[in-house]
Amino acid sequence: MQNVLERHRCILLVGDSPRDCELIRRALMDTLPDVQVEPAMTPEDLARALARARFDLALVGLHTTWQNGVAVLEAVKARHPSCPVIAWADTWQGDTVQQAMEVGLDGYIVQSGSHFPGLPIAIRLALDRVRERQAMEEVQLRYRSLFEGVPVGLYRTLPSRRIVDANPFLVHMLGY
């Protein structure tokens, strides 16, 4: 697991239960001893953490007394769109999880008593998805750069022969 987080050094932990936050912090420290955990147990803590942006992953309790997890997820994604967010709750929250996934939730774990057994796996999967998204964005950027920069007229069509994309060189060649 250490390899998974070799570049990830700080985890934002959002919740209002000191007990749950401490359990998660201990679980993280057992698995990832070099990772710093930044707790956000109040709206003010969360606002400060979002402004500082020193975290690489966020763990969000779905239900806090001061804000629901979906709103926290939206706030994290609004400020840091590529940051992976994993939610947790003590029971399965199907409708809430579905809502959160539509906003960009990267993982979900259910607390089992005083343990968070799925935490290391959820972190690994969330970070893998972020890396995959970043790699896909890089490939798309390289493709777009090549397509638009090559000094040859290129275009893409649909089977109906309708042109859906043309590079600048073709546009210039045809005088458009």
C-alpha positions as CSV (number, residue, x, y, z in Angstrom):
1,M,0.0,0.0,0.0
2,Q,2.9,2.4,0.6
3,N,3.7,2.4,-3.1
4,V,0.2,3.5,-3.9
5,L,0.6,6.7,-1.8
6,E,4.3,7.4,-2.4
7,R,3.4,10.8,-3.9
8,H,0.4,11.3,-1.7
9,R,1.3,12.7,1.7
10,C,-1.8,14.3,3.2
11,I,-5.3,13.1,3.6
12,L,-8.2,15.4,4.5
13,L,-10.5,13.7,7.0
14,V,-14.0,15.2,7.2
15,G,-16.3,14.1,10.0
16,D,-17.8,15.2,13.2
17,S,-17.3,12.1,15.4
18,P,-14.0,12.3,17.2
19,R,-14.2,8.5,17.8
20,D,-14.7,7.7,14.0
21,C,-12.0,10.2,13.0
22,E,-9.5,8.7,15.4
23,L,-10.4,5.2,14.2
24,I,-9.8,6.2,10.6
25,R,-6.6,8.1,11.5
26,R,-5.2,5.0,13.3
27,A,-6.2,2.7,10.4
28,L,-4.4,5.1,8.0
29,M,-1.3,5.3,10.3
30,D,-1.2,1.5,10.6
31,T,-1.2,1.1,6.8
32,L,0.5,4.4,5.7
33,P,2.8,5.6,8.6
34,D,4.2,8.5,6.6
35,V,0.9,10.0,5.6
36,Q,-0.3,13.2,7.4
37,V,-4.0,13.3,8.3
38,E,-5.7,16.7,8.4
39,P,-9.0,16.5,10.3
40,A,-11.9,18.8,9.5
41,M,-14.5,18.4,12.2
42,T,-16.3,21.8,11.8
43,P,-17.3,23.9,8.8
44,E,-14.5,26.3,9.7
45,D,-11.9,23.5,9.6
46,L,-13.2,22.4,6.2
47,A,-13.1,25.9,4.8
48,R,-9.5,26.3,6.0
49,A,-8.4,23.0,4.6
50,L,-10.1,23.7,1.2
51,A,-8.3,27.1,1.1
52,R,-4.9,25.6,1.9
53,A,-5.3,22.7,-0.6
54,R,-2.5,20.7,0.9
55,F,-4.3,17.3,0.7
56,D,-4.1,14.6,-1.9
57,L,-7.2,12.6,-1.0
58,A,-10.3,13.3,1.0
59,L,-12.2,10.9,3.3
60,V,-15.7,12.3,4.0
61,G,-18.3,11.1,6.5
62,L,-21.6,11.0,4.7
63,H,-23.5,12.4,7.6
64,T,-22.2,15.1,9.9
65,T,-24.3,17.3,12.2
66,W,-23.1,20.4,10.3
67,Q,-23.3,19.3,6.6
68,N,-24.2,16.3,4.6
69,G,-21.4,14.4,2.8
70,V,-22.7,15.2,-0.7
71,A,-22.4,18.9,0.0
72,V,-18.8,18.4,1.3
73,L,-18.0,16.3,-1.8
74,E,-19.3,19.1,-4.0
75,A,-17.2,21.7,-2.1
76,V,-14.0,19.5,-2.4
77,K,-14.6,18.9,-6.2
78,A,-15.4,22.5,-6.8
79,R,-12.0,23.6,-5.4
80,H,-10.0,20.5,-6.4
81,P,-11.7,18.6,-9.3
82,S,-9.1,15.9,-9.6
83,C,-8.8,15.2,-5.9
84,P,-10.2,11.7,-5.1
85,V,-12.9,11.6,-2.5
86,I,-14.0,8.5,-0.6
87,A,-17.1,8.6,1.6
88,W,-17.8,6.4,4.7
89,A,-20.8,5.7,6.8
90,D,-21.8,3.1,9.4
91,T,-24.5,1.7,7.2
92,W,-25.1,1.4,3.5
93,Q,-26.6,4.6,2.2
94,G,-27.7,3.7,-1.3
95,D,-29.6,6.8,-2.4
96,T,-27.0,9.1,-0.9
97,V,-24.1,7.2,-2.5
98,Q,-25.8,7.3,-5.9
99,Q,-26.2,11.0,-5.5
100,A,-22.6,11.4,-4.5
101,M,-21.3,9.3,-7.4
102,E,-23.1,11.6,-9.8
103,V,-21.1,14.5,-8.3
104,G,-17.8,12.6,-8.5
105,L,-17.4,10.2,-5.5
106,D,-14.4,7.9,-6.1
107,G,-15.1,5.3,-3.4
108,Y,-17.3,4.3,-0.5
109,I,-16.7,2.2,2.6
110,V,-19.0,1.0,5.4
111,Q,-17.7,1.1,8.9
112,S,-17.7,-2.3,10.6
113,G,-17.8,-1.7,14.3
114,S,-14.6,-0.1,15.2
115,H,-12.9,-1.0,11.9
116,F,-12.8,0.4,8.4
117,P,-11.8,-2.9,6.6
118,G,-12.2,-1.6,3.1
119,L,-10.2,1.6,3.6
120,P,-6.8,0.6,2.1
121,I,-8.5,-1.0,-1.0
122,A,-10.8,2.0,-1.5
123,I,-7.8,4.4,-1.3
124,R,-5.9,2.3,-3.8
125,L,-8.8,2.1,-6.2
126,A,-9.6,5.8,-6.0
127,L,-6.0,6.8,-6.6
128,D,-5.8,4.3,-9.5
129,R,-8.9,5.9,-11.1
130,V,-7.4,9.4,-10.7
131,R,-4.1,8.2,-12.4
132,E,-6.2,6.6,-15.2
133,R,-8.2,9.9,-15.7
134,Q,-5.0,11.9,-15.8
135,A,-3.4,9.5,-18.3
136,M,-6.5,9.7,-20.5
137,E,-6.5,13.5,-20.4
138,E,-2.8,13.5,-21.4
139,V,-3.5,11.2,-24.3
140,Q,-6.4,13.3,-25.4
141,L,-4.2,16.5,-25.2
142,R,-1.5,14.8,-27.2
143,Y,-4.0,13.7,-29.9
144,R,-5.5,17.1,-30.1
145,S,-2.1,18.8,-30.3
146,L,-1.0,16.4,-33.1
147,F,-4.4,16.7,-35.0
148,E,-4.4,20.4,-34.9
149,G,-0.6,20.9,-35.5
150,V,0.2,18.6,-38.4
151,P,0.7,20.4,-41.7
152,V,-1.7,18.1,-43.5
153,G,-5.4,18.5,-43.9
154,L,-7.2,16.0,-41.6
155,Y,-10.9,15.5,-40.9
156,R,-13.2,13.0,-39.2
157,T,-16.6,12.0,-40.5
158,L,-19.6,10.0,-39.3
159,P,-20.8,7.0,-41.4
160,S,-23.3,9.4,-42.9
161,R,-20.3,11.4,-44.3
162,R,-21.0,14.4,-42.1
163,I,-17.7,16.1,-41.1
164,V,-17.5,16.2,-37.3
165,D,-13.9,17.5,-36.9
166,A,-11.4,19.2,-39.2
167,N,-7.9,20.5,-38.4
168,P,-6.9,24.1,-39.0
169,F,-4.7,23.2,-41.9
170,L,-7.7,21.7,-43.8
171,V,-9.8,24.7,-43.0
172,H,-7.1,26.9,-44.4
173,M,-6.6,24.7,-47.5
174,L,-10.3,24.8,-48.3
175,G,-10.5,28.6,-47.7
176,Y,-13.0,28.5,-44.8
